[in-house]
Amino acid sequence: MAGFDIEADVAANRLNMELRGSLDETQAEAAVDAVDTESRKLSPGFEVVNDISGFKPLSQDVAAAIGEGKQILAENGAGALVRITGESVVGTMQFKRVGDREGYHVAEAESHAEAEDLLAGLDAGSA
């Protein structure tokens, strides 16, 4: 079933996102709105974990929302993003193609544990 969960973890200064299935235009617009609302709750330099492991490719019209969401993250001060890809090869390629100049560090992981390790390594590198 298509859908999304987007929630700010203010204590960790992290935006947690999960996209599932193939979002329609209304769902994509709602997801972008949630990215904006939730990321504004965080301090500049916040981290993003974006789980697209259950994501299916989008139509070109809806794919534009991905680019808008990436731009919002940059404007709202994202410092780093780890995209959990799992087996979603086509979905991963679509995310890379749209708005490829995020303005923040982007990495890929195959699991939540690997994403946590990558972000911990970034934190240690900036300390």
KOLMAR-618798 format. One record per atom (N, C-alpha, C, O): chain; atom name; z, y, x; residue in one letter. Coordinates in nm, 4 decimals. Layout:
residues N
 c  a        w        v        u r
 A CA        Z        Y        X a
...
This chain:
residues 127
 c  a        w        v        u r
 A  N   0.0000  -0.1179   0.0831 m
 A CA   0.0000   0.0000   0.0000 m
 A  C   0.0000   0.1251   0.0881 m
 A  O   0.0761   0.1347   0.1844 m
 A  N  -0.0856   0.2194   0.0537 a
 A CA  -0.0970   0.3429   0.1310 a
 A  C   0.0227   0.4329   0.1050 a
 A  O   0.0752   0.4391  -0.0062 a
 A  N   0.0643   0.5018   0.2089 g
 A CA   0.1745   0.5955   0.1946 g
 A  C   0.2199   0.6463   0.3294 g
 A  O   0.1605   0.6145   0.4324 g
 A  N   0.3254   0.7252   0.3282 f
 A CA   0.3768   0.7818   0.4514 f
 A  C   0.5250   0.8118   0.4360 f
 A  O   0.5752   0.8312   0.3253 f
 A  N   0.5933   0.8151   0.5485 d
 A CA   0.7314   0.8615   0.5591 d
 A  C   0.7343   0.9594   0.6757 d
 A  O   0.6927   0.9262   0.7867 d
 A  N   0.7834   1.0795   0.6502 i
 A CA   0.7934   1.1813   0.7539 i
 A  C   0.9294   1.2473   0.7381 i
 A  O   0.9599   1.3067   0.6347 i
 A  N   1.0114   1.2357   0.8436 e
 A CA   1.1482   1.2856   0.8340 e
 A  C   1.1958   1.3400   0.9683 e
 A  O   1.1756   1.2785   1.0730 e
 A  N   1.2596   1.4566   0.9625 a
 A CA   1.3186   1.5163   1.0813 a
 A  C   1.4562   1.4561   1.1056 a
 A  O   1.5363   1.4431   1.0130 a
 A  N   1.4831   1.4194   1.2305 d
 A CA   1.6159   1.3790   1.2745 d
 A  C   1.6662   1.4953   1.3597 d
 A  O   1.6402   1.5021   1.4798 d
 A  N   1.7386   1.5864   1.2949 v
 A CA   1.7821   1.7094   1.3610 v
 A  C   1.8737   1.6793   1.4795 v
 A  O   1.8630   1.7443   1.5835 v
 A  N   1.9624   1.5827   1.4654 a
 A CA   2.0563   1.5494   1.5733 a
 A  C   1.9827   1.5035   1.6993 a
 A  O   2.0240   1.5354   1.8107 a
 A  N   1.8745   1.4291   1.6815 a
 A CA   1.7976   1.3793   1.7961 a
 A  C   1.6828   1.4739   1.8331 a
 A  O   1.6144   1.4517   1.9331 a
 A  N   1.6613   1.5787   1.7536 n
 A CA   1.5486   1.6710   1.7704 n
 A  C   1.4169   1.5935   1.7759 n
 A  O   1.3366   1.6087   1.8679 n
 A  N   1.3983   1.5093   1.6730 r
 A CA   1.2823   1.4210   1.6682 r
 A  C   1.2247   1.4155   1.5280 r
 A  O   1.2981   1.4128   1.4292 r
 A  N   1.0927   1.4139   1.5206 l
 A CA   1.0222   1.3938   1.3952 l
 A  C   0.9742   1.2499   1.3918 l
 A  O   0.8973   1.2076   1.4782 l
 A  N   1.0192   1.1746   1.2926 n
 A CA   0.9783   1.0359   1.2766 n
 A  C   0.8736   1.0288   1.1663 n
 A  O   0.8959   1.0746   1.0542 n
 A  N   0.7588   0.9704   1.2003 m
 A CA   0.6484   0.9611   1.1061 m
 A  C   0.5980   0.8176   1.0984 m
 A  O   0.5958   0.7456   1.1982 m
 A  N   0.5579   0.7776   0.9791 e
 A CA   0.4908   0.6491   0.9616 e
 A  C   0.3805   0.6686   0.8590 e
 A  O   0.4042   0.7197   0.7495 e
 A  N   0.2590   0.6271   0.8957 l
 A CA   0.1449   0.6310   0.8052 l
 A  C   0.1030   0.4871   0.7781 l
 A  O   0.0869   0.4075   0.8707 l
 A  N   0.0854   0.4542   0.6486 r
 A CA   0.0506   0.3177   0.6103 r
 A  C  -0.0734   0.3178   0.5226 r
 A  O  -0.0906   0.4045   0.4369 r
 A  N  -0.1587   0.2204   0.5451 g
 A CA  -0.2768   0.2043   0.4613 g
 A  C  -0.3778   0.3147   0.4845 g
 A  O  -0.3783   0.3802   0.5887 g
 A  N  -0.4636   0.3340   0.3853 s
 A CA  -0.5675   0.4363   0.3920 s
 A  C  -0.5324   0.5460   0.2930 s
 A  O  -0.5468   0.5286   0.1720 s
 A  N  -0.4869   0.6574   0.3439 l
 A CA  -0.4429   0.7677   0.2590 l
 A  C  -0.5617   0.8321   0.1881 l
 A  O  -0.6693   0.8469   0.2460 l
 A  N  -0.5408   0.8701   0.0626 d
 A CA  -0.6439   0.9476  -0.0059 d
 A  C  -0.6208   1.0952   0.0251 d
 A  O  -0.5254   1.1300   0.0946 d
 A  N  -0.7074   1.1812  -0.0260 e
 A CA  -0.6996   1.3233   0.0082 e
 A  C  -0.5668   1.3859  -0.0344 e
 A  O  -0.5091   1.4653   0.0399 e
 A  N  -0.5187   1.3509  -0.1528 t
 A CA  -0.3921   1.4056  -0.2018 t
 A  C  -0.2762   1.3614  -0.1143 t
 A  O  -0.1896   1.4422  -0.0808 t
 A  N  -0.2736   1.2336  -0.0766 q
 A CA  -0.1673   1.1821   0.0107 q
 A  C  -0.1737   1.2482   0.1479 q
 A  O  -0.0702   1.2831   0.2046 q
 A  N  -0.2945   1.2658   0.2019 a
 A CA  -0.3099   1.3274   0.3337 a
 A  C  -0.2589   1.4713   0.3315 a
 A  O  -0.1908   1.5144   0.4245 a
 A  N  -0.2914   1.5454   0.2262 e
 A CA  -0.2434   1.6838   0.2145 e
 A  C  -0.0914   1.6875   0.2025 e
 A  O  -0.0266   1.7745   0.2606 e
 A  N  -0.0344   1.5934   0.1273 a
 A CA   0.1116   1.5865   0.1140 a
 A  C   0.1759   1.5515   0.2481 a
 A  O   0.2827   1.6032   0.2808 a
 A  N   0.1122   1.4647   0.3255 a
 A CA   0.1648   1.4278   0.4571 a
 A  C   0.1638   1.5485   0.5511 a
 A  O   0.2598   1.5701   0.6250 a
 A  N   0.0565   1.6269   0.5486 v
 A CA   0.0482   1.7460   0.6327 v
 A  C   0.1570   1.8457   0.5921 v
 A  O   0.2215   1.9058   0.6780 v
 A  N   0.1769   1.8631   0.4629 d
 A CA   0.2836   1.9525   0.4152 d
 A  C   0.4199   1.9043   0.4648 d
 A  O   0.5034   1.9847   0.5061 d
 A  N   0.4419   1.7721   0.4605 a
 A CA   0.5695   1.7158   0.5068 a
 A  C   0.5862   1.7360   0.6570 a
 A  O   0.6966   1.7643   0.7034 a
 A  N   0.4778   1.7218   0.7339 v
 A CA   0.4843   1.7458   0.8785 v
 A  C   0.5292   1.8889   0.9039 v
 A  O   0.6149   1.9131   0.9889 v
 A  N   0.4723   1.9830   0.8312 d
 A CA   0.5082   2.1236   0.8498 d
 A  C   0.6541   2.1469   0.8110 d
 A  O   0.7303   2.2043   0.8887 d
 A  N   0.6927   2.1035   0.6936 t
 A CA   0.8292   2.1248   0.6441 t
 A  C   0.9330   2.0616   0.7353 t
 A  O   1.0307   2.1261   0.7734 t
 A  N   0.9118   1.9364   0.7698 e
 A CA   1.0104   1.8629   0.8498 e
 A  C   1.0147   1.9119   0.9942 e
 A  O   1.1230   1.9224   1.0517 e
 A  N   0.8991   1.9422   1.0543 s
 A CA   0.9002   1.9851   1.1945 s
 A  C   0.9637   2.1230   1.2106 s
 A  O   1.0142   2.1543   1.3184 s
 A  N   0.9625   2.2048   1.1080 r
 A CA   1.0266   2.3370   1.1143 r
 A  C   1.1795   2.3256   1.1207 r
 A  O   1.2469   2.4227   1.1552 r
 A  N   1.2337   2.2103   1.0884 k
 A CA   1.3782   2.1881   1.0954 k
 A  C   1.4247   2.1627   1.2388 k
 A  O   1.5448   2.1611   1.2659 k
 A  N   1.3294   2.1429   1.3307 l
 A CA   1.3612   2.1013   1.4675 l
 A  C   1.3478   2.2164   1.5663 l
 A  O   1.2834   2.3175   1.5381 l
 A  N   1.4094   2.1992   1.6821 s
 A CA   1.4037   2.2997   1.7886 s
 A  C   1.2781   2.2802   1.8726 s
 A  O   1.2282   2.1681   1.8836 s
 A  N   1.2258   2.3880   1.9322 p
 A CA   1.1086   2.3758   2.0186 p
 A  C   1.1292   2.2682   2.1251 p
 A  O   1.2387   2.2516   2.1790 p
 A  N   1.0210   2.1959   2.1537 g
 A CA   1.0274   2.0860   2.2489 g
 A  C   1.0612   1.9534   2.1834 g
 A  O   1.0820   1.8534   2.2522 g
 A  N   1.0668   1.9517   2.0491 f
 A CA   1.1025   1.8279   1.9793 f
 A  C   1.0039   1.7156   2.0084 f
 A  O   0.8880   1.7384   2.0429 f
 A  N   1.0542   1.5941   1.9935 e
 A CA   0.9737   1.4737   2.0144 e
 A  C   0.9230   1.4234   1.8796 e
 A  O   0.9834   1.4478   1.7751 e
 A  N   0.8113   1.3530   1.8850 v
 A CA   0.7527   1.2948   1.7650 v
 A  C   0.7258   1.1477   1.7912 v
 A  O   0.6671   1.1120   1.8934 v
 A  N   0.7686   1.0625   1.6994 v
 A CA   0.7304   0.9221   1.7011 v
 A  C   0.6448   0.9013   1.5768 v
 A  O   0.6927   0.9149   1.4642 v
 A  N   0.5175   0.8681   1.5983 n
 A CA   0.4214   0.8528   1.4897 n
 A  C   0.3751   0.7077   1.4857 n
 A  O   0.2958   0.6650   1.5697 n
 A  N   0.4244   0.6323   1.3886 d
 A CA   0.3901   0.4907   1.3745 d
 A  C   0.2653   0.4785   1.2881 d
 A  O   0.2703   0.4976   1.1666 d
 A  N   0.1527   0.4461   1.3528 i
 A CA   0.0285   0.4246   1.2801 i
 A  C  -0.0142   0.2777   1.2873 i
 A  O  -0.1311   0.2453   1.2667 i
 A  N   0.0816   0.1895   1.3167 s
 A CA   0.0480   0.0478   1.3321 s
 A  C  -0.0030  -0.0139   1.2029 s
 A  O  -0.0749  -0.1138   1.2078 s
 A  N   0.0318   0.0421   1.0873 g
 A CA  -0.0174  -0.0086   0.9592 g
 A  C  -0.1191   0.0835   0.8955 g
 A  O  -0.1484   0.0717   0.7765 g
 A  N  -0.1733   0.1754   0.9743 f
 A CA  -0.2676   0.2761   0.9263 f
 A  C  -0.4092   0.2206   0.9224 f
 A  O  -0.4497   0.1444   1.0102 f
 A  N  -0.4833   0.2593   0.8208 k
 A CA  -0.6248   0.2216   0.8092 k
 A  C  -0.7085   0.3480   0.8242 k
 A  O  -0.6632   0.4560   0.7864 k
 A  N  -0.8284   0.3370   0.8781 p
 A CA  -0.9129   0.4551   0.8984 p
 A  C  -0.9349   0.5332   0.7684 p
 A  O  -0.9315   0.4781   0.6584 p
 A  N  -0.9574   0.6619   0.7858 l
 A CA  -0.9743   0.7534   0.6739 l
 A  C  -1.1187   0.7981   0.6607 l
 A  O  -1.1983   0.7834   0.7535 l
 A  N  -1.1518   0.8530   0.5445 s
 A CA  -1.2814   0.9162   0.5260 s
 A  C  -1.2847   1.0427   0.6113 s
 A  O  -1.1801   1.0908   0.6549 s
 A  N  -1.4031   1.0964   0.6352 q
 A CA  -1.4153   1.2176   0.7161 q
 A  C  -1.3413   1.3346   0.6529 q
 A  O  -1.2796   1.4140   0.7239 q
 A  N  -1.3464   1.3466   0.5210 d
 A CA  -1.2766   1.4564   0.4535 d
 A  C  -1.1267   1.4487   0.4787 d
 A  O  -1.0628   1.5502   0.5065 d
 A  N  -1.0715   1.3303   0.4693 v
 A CA  -0.9276   1.3130   0.4867 v
 A  C  -0.8904   1.3200   0.6347 v
 A  O  -0.7798   1.3618   0.6690 v
 A  N  -0.9815   1.2796   0.7218 a
 A CA  -0.9537   1.2845   0.8653 a
 A  C  -0.9262   1.4269   0.9129 a
 A  O  -0.8543   1.4465   1.0108 a
 A  N  -0.9821   1.5247   0.8454 a
 A CA  -0.9565   1.6644   0.8829 a
 A  C  -0.8069   1.6961   0.8736 a
 A  O  -0.7568   1.7810   0.9474 a
 A  N  -0.7358   1.6283   0.7836 a
 A CA  -0.5917   1.6499   0.7705 a
 A  C  -0.5183   1.6073   0.8975 a
 A  O  -0.4158   1.6662   0.9318 a
 A  N  -0.5689   1.5063   0.9674 i
 A CA  -0.5077   1.4630   1.0928 i
 A  C  -0.5102   1.5783   1.1923 i
 A  O  -0.4095   1.6092   1.2559 i
 A  N  -0.6259   1.6409   1.2048 g
 A CA  -0.6384   1.7547   1.2953 g
 A  C  -0.5461   1.8684   1.2568 g
 A  O  -0.4867   1.9328   1.3434 g
 A  N  -0.5336   1.8936   1.1269 e
 A CA  -0.4442   1.9991   1.0799 e
 A  C  -0.2991   1.9652   1.1130 e
 A  O  -0.2230   2.0516   1.1566 e
 A  N  -0.2613   1.8390   1.0922 g
 A CA  -0.1247   1.7956   1.1243 g
 A  C  -0.0944   1.8099   1.2722 g
 A  O   0.0149   1.8524   1.3097 g
 A  N  -0.1912   1.7746   1.3572 k
 A CA  -0.1727   1.7888   1.5020 k
 A  C  -0.1542   1.9355   1.5398 k
 A  O  -0.0698   1.9684   1.6232 k
 A  N  -0.2323   2.0223   1.4791 q
 A CA  -0.2219   2.1652   1.5072 q
 A  C  -0.0854   2.2188   1.4648 q
 A  O  -0.0247   2.2986   1.5362 q
 A  N  -0.0376   2.1751   1.3492 i
 A CA   0.0939   2.2179   1.3001 i
 A  C   0.2036   2.1757   1.3971 i
 A  O   0.2950   2.2531   1.4256 i
 A  N   0.1944   2.0533   1.4475 l
 A CA   0.2948   2.0069   1.5439 l
 A  C   0.2962   2.0974   1.6669 l
 A  O   0.4027   2.1343   1.7164 l
 A  N   0.1780   2.1325   1.7156 a
 A CA   0.1703   2.2198   1.8325 a
 A  C   0.2285   2.3576   1.8010 a
 A  O   0.3063   2.4122   1.8793 a
 A  N   0.1908   2.4128   1.6869 e
 A CA   0.2391   2.5461   1.6494 e
 A  C   0.3902   2.5486   1.6278 e
 A  O   0.4552   2.6497   1.6544 e
 A  N   0.4456   2.4384   1.5800 n
 A CA   0.5884   2.4322   1.5513 n
 A  C   0.6713   2.3887   1.6713 n
 A  O   0.7931   2.3746   1.6603 n
 A  N   0.6061   2.3670   1.7873 g
 A CA   0.6803   2.3465   1.9108 g
 A  C   0.7012   2.2048   1.9587 g
 A  O   0.7939   2.1796   2.0356 g
 A  N   0.6173   2.1106   1.9155 a
 A CA   0.6319   1.9730   1.9649 a
 A  C   0.6186   1.9696   2.1158 a
 A  O   0.5337   2.0376   2.1734 a
 A  N   0.7038   1.8891   2.1800 g
 A CA   0.6984   1.8745   2.3243 g
 A  C   0.6282   1.7471   2.3674 g
 A  O   0.5582   1.7446   2.4686 g
 A  N   0.6474   1.6412   2.2896 a
 A CA   0.5876   1.5123   2.3239 a
 A  C   0.5742   1.4284   2.1981 a
 A  O   0.6543   1.4392   2.1053 a
 A  N   0.4711   1.3444   2.1968 l
 A CA   0.4472   1.2548   2.0846 l
 A  C   0.4151   1.1171   2.1395 l
 A  O   0.3368   1.1030   2.2334 l
 A  N   0.4765   1.0159   2.0800 v
 A CA   0.4395   0.8783   2.1107 v
 A  C   0.3851   0.8180   1.9823 v
 A  O   0.4508   0.8165   1.8782 v
 A  N   0.2641   0.7691   1.9936 r
 A CA   0.1952   0.7068   1.8812 r
 A  C   0.2104   0.5560   1.8931 r
 A  O   0.1660   0.4957   1.9908 r
 A  N   0.2740   0.4951   1.7924 i
 A CA   0.2889   0.3490   1.7911 i
 A  C   0.1646   0.2927   1.7242 i
 A  O   0.1419   0.3125   1.6048 i
 A  N   0.0841   0.2215   1.8038 t
 A CA  -0.0465   0.1778   1.7565 t
 A  C  -0.0506   0.0345   1.7076 t
 A  O  -0.1297   0.0020   1.6191 t
 A  N   0.0323  -0.0514   1.7629 g
 A CA   0.0235  -0.1921   1.7247 g
 A  C  -0.1179  -0.2412   1.7420 g
 A  O  -0.1765  -0.2258   1.8492 g
 A  N  -0.1739  -0.3004   1.6379 e
 A CA  -0.3096  -0.3547   1.6429 e
 A  C  -0.4130  -0.2602   1.5826 e
 A  O  -0.5295  -0.2977   1.5690 e
 A  N  -0.3734  -0.1397   1.5467 s
 A CA  -0.4607  -0.0464   1.4754 s
 A  C  -0.5595   0.0209   1.5697 s
 A  O  -0.5444   0.1390   1.6009 s
 A  N  -0.6607  -0.0531   1.6156 v
 A CA  -0.7556  -0.0015   1.7137 v
 A  C  -0.8416   0.1093   1.6533 v
 A  O  -0.8551   0.2159   1.7133 v
 A  N  -0.8995   0.0859   1.5362 v
 A CA  -0.9869   0.1858   1.4756 v
 A  C  -0.9072   0.3096   1.4351 v
 A  O  -0.9525   0.4221   1.4558 v
 A  N  -0.7904   0.2896   1.3782 g
 A CA  -0.7056   0.4027   1.3413 g
 A  C  -0.6663   0.4849   1.4626 g
 A  O  -0.6633   0.6078   1.4567 g
 A  N  -0.6361   0.4169   1.5732 t
 A CA  -0.6001   0.4853   1.6973 t
 A  C  -0.7164   0.5690   1.7475 t
 A  O  -0.6972   0.6829   1.7900 t
 A  N  -0.8368   0.5135   1.7429 m
 A CA  -0.9543   0.5879   1.7870 m
 A  C  -0.9745   0.7114   1.7001 m
 A  O  -1.0114   0.8173   1.7507 m
 A  N  -0.9508   0.6987   1.5701 q
 A CA  -0.9677   0.8132   1.4814 q
 A  C  -0.8674   0.9235   1.5157 q
 A  O  -0.9035   1.0412   1.5169 q
 A  N  -0.7438   0.8874   1.5432 f
 A CA  -0.6434   0.9877   1.5811 f
 A  C  -0.6832   1.0569   1.7107 f
 A  O  -0.6623   1.1774   1.7248 f
 A  N  -0.7403   0.9829   1.8059 k
 A CA  -0.7807   1.0421   1.9327 k
 A  C  -0.8968   1.1390   1.9146 k
 A  O  -0.9014   1.2436   1.9793 k
 A  N  -0.9906   1.1044   1.8269 r
 A CA  -1.1106   1.1862   1.8070 r
 A  C  -1.0806   1.3203   1.7421 r
 A  O  -1.1396   1.4218   1.7790 r
 A  N  -0.9911   1.3215   1.6476 v
 A CA  -0.9666   1.4420   1.5671 v
 A  C  -0.8677   1.5327   1.6383 v
 A  O  -0.7560   1.4911   1.6689 v
 A  N  -0.9075   1.6548   1.6645 g
 A CA  -0.8159   1.7524   1.7244 g
 A  C  -0.7587   1.7041   1.8553 g
 A  O  -0.6369   1.6947   1.8702 g
 A  N  -0.8447   1.6734   1.9507 d
 A CA  -0.8006   1.6074   2.0737 d
 A  C  -0.7242   1.6963   2.1702 d
 A  O  -0.6825   1.6482   2.2755 d
 A  N  -0.7043   1.8217   2.1396 r
 A CA  -0.6260   1.9102   2.2269 r
 A  C  -0.4969   1.9480   2.1570 r
 A  O  -0.4851   2.0558   2.0987 r
 A  N  -0.4010   1.8583   2.1635 e
 A CA  -0.2774   1.8763   2.0887 e
 A  C  -0.1894   1.9884   2.1422 e
 A  O  -0.1264   2.0595   2.0639 e
 A  N  -0.1836   2.0056   2.2735 g
 A CA  -0.0953   2.1055   2.3313 g
 A  C   0.0429   2.0509   2.3621 g
 A  O   0.1342   2.1274   2.3935 g
 A  N   0.0593   1.9202   2.3536 y
 A CA   0.1848   1.8541   2.3866 y
 A  C   0.1513   1.7182   2.4463 y
 A  O   0.0410   1.6667   2.4277 y
 A  N   0.2461   1.6612   2.5173 h
 A CA   0.2259   1.5317   2.5822 h
 A  C   0.2075   1.4224   2.4765 h
 A  O   0.2846   1.4154   2.3808 h
 A  N   0.1061   1.3372   2.4931 v
 A CA   0.0806   1.2278   2.3995 v
 A  C   0.0740   1.0971   2.4772 v
 A  O   0.0069   1.0873   2.5799 v
 A  N   0.1449   0.9971   2.4262 a
 A CA   0.1417   0.8627   2.4848 a
 A  C   0.1265   0.7621   2.3719 a
 A  O   0.1456   0.7952   2.2549 a
 A  N   0.0921   0.6400   2.4077 e
 A CA   0.0793   0.5331   2.3091 e
 A  C   0.1725   0.4193   2.3439 e
 A  O   0.1976   0.3900   2.4608 e
 A  N   0.2235   0.3558   2.2393 a
 A CA   0.3118   0.2402   2.2551 a
 A  C   0.2727   0.1363   2.1517 a
 A  O   0.2098   0.1688   2.0510 a
 A  N   0.3094   0.0127   2.1761 e
 A CA   0.2798  -0.0934   2.0802 e
 A  C   0.3972  -0.1236   1.9884 e
 A  O   0.3821  -0.1981   1.8916 e
 A  N   0.5153  -0.0662   2.0176 s
 A CA   0.6340  -0.0941   1.9363 s
 A  C   0.7285   0.0257   1.9394 s
 A  O   0.7141   0.1158   2.0219 s
 A  N   0.8251   0.0248   1.8481 h
 A CA   0.9274   0.1301   1.8478 h
 A  C   1.0090   0.1270   1.9776 h
 A  O   1.0425   0.2322   2.0319 h
 A  N   1.0407   0.0076   2.0271 a
 A CA   1.1192  -0.0040   2.1504 a
 A  C   1.0440   0.0579   2.2676 a
 A  O   1.1033   0.1285   2.3492 a
 A  N   0.9141   0.0319   2.2765 e
 A CA   0.8344   0.0896   2.3844 e
 A  C   0.8265   0.2422   2.3692 e
 A  O   0.8303   0.3141   2.4691 e
 A  N   0.8155   0.2916   2.2463 a
 A CA   0.8137   0.4366   2.2218 a
 A  C   0.9438   0.5002   2.2701 a
 A  O   0.9420   0.6048   2.3350 a
 A  N   1.0566   0.4366   2.2382 e
 A CA   1.1870   0.4880   2.2829 e
 A  C   1.1942   0.4928   2.4346 e
 A  O   1.2442   0.5900   2.4913 e
 A  N   1.1444   0.3881   2.5013 d
 A CA   1.1449   0.3846   2.6477 d
 A  C   1.0590   0.4969   2.7058 d
 A  O   1.0992   0.5626   2.8019 d
 A  N   0.9415   0.5190   2.6480 l
 A CA   0.8532   0.6255   2.6958 l
 A  C   0.9194   0.7629   2.6809 l
 A  O   0.9146   0.8449   2.7725 l
 A  N   0.9804   0.7869   2.5660 l
 A CA   1.0463   0.9161   2.5437 l
 A  C   1.1671   0.9330   2.6345 l
 A  O   1.1930   1.0432   2.6829 l
 A  N   1.2407   0.8265   2.6579 a
 A CA   1.3550   0.8339   2.7501 a
 A  C   1.3061   0.8677   2.8901 a
 A  O   1.3713   0.9433   2.9621 a
 A  N   1.1920   0.8125   2.9292 g
 A CA   1.1353   0.8430   3.0600 g
 A  C   1.0912   0.9873   3.0710 g
 A  O   1.1060   1.0487   3.1766 g
 A  N   1.0373   1.0423   2.9635 l
 A CA   1.0000   1.1840   2.9633 l
 A  C   1.1227   1.2714   2.9752 l
 A  O   1.1223   1.3693   3.0499 l
 A  N   1.2292   1.2370   2.9018 d
 A CA   1.3536   1.3134   2.9071 d
 A  C   1.4125   1.3109   3.0477 d
 A  O   1.4598   1.4129   3.0980 d
 A  N   1.4094   1.1932   3.1110 a
 A CA   1.4654   1.1794   3.2456 a
 A  C   1.3826   1.2590   3.3456 a
 A  O   1.4363   1.3145   3.4416 a
 A  N   1.2507   1.2645   3.3225 g
 A CA   1.1632   1.3385   3.4126 g
 A  C   1.1807   1.4879   3.4034 g
 A  O   1.1520   1.5601   3.4990 g
 A  N   1.2279   1.5360   3.2879 s
 A CA   1.2456   1.6815   3.2719 s
 A  C   1.3873   1.7267   3.3026 s
 A  O   1.4153   1.8466   3.3036 s
 A  N   1.4768   1.6324   3.3275 a
 A CA   1.6178   1.6674   3.3530 a
 A  C   1.6394   1.7072   3.4966 a
 A  O   1.7516   1.7396   3.5354 a
